[in-house]
């Protein structure tokens, strides 16, 4: 599962105390499932809860939450659009006045494309969910392509709103 590795790498780069003591960061995959449909393809999707635990953490939870939010915005962007506005759940055990064990849980998914090659071998590719790969065209400054229709008519607001 590539997202777990990516998230671990980010935290070890972005959080100085985790970089200095990488053994204090544990990541678990809970409630893992595989979603697949009947058909000619063996492509599927991993769905799971990632549980990140920073043990004996002496910094502010912000030091971990901020980079994780940035990671989610890029690698699992639909979590930022959840109706309840809660892409991360957390728990903390306060060990003393300066340290705590901090546990974050994030619902993740990873799409996997399986193709049969002409020689009969299989090609297995993890498909990126990076926000930067959607609705982007080289040389056009990353415009999001969407329009809002009301009663089968294009909304004037959505047509006139520039997208960053």
Buried (B, 14 or more C-beta within 10 A) or exposed (E): BEBBEBBBEBBBEBBEBBEEBEEBBEBEBEEEEEEEEEEEEEBBBBBBBBBBBBBBBBBEBEBBBEBBBEBBEBBBBEBEEEEEEEBBEBEEEEEEEEBBBBBBBBBBBBBBEEEEEEEEEEEEEEEBBEBEEEEBEEEEEEEEEEEEEEEEEEEEEEEEEEEE
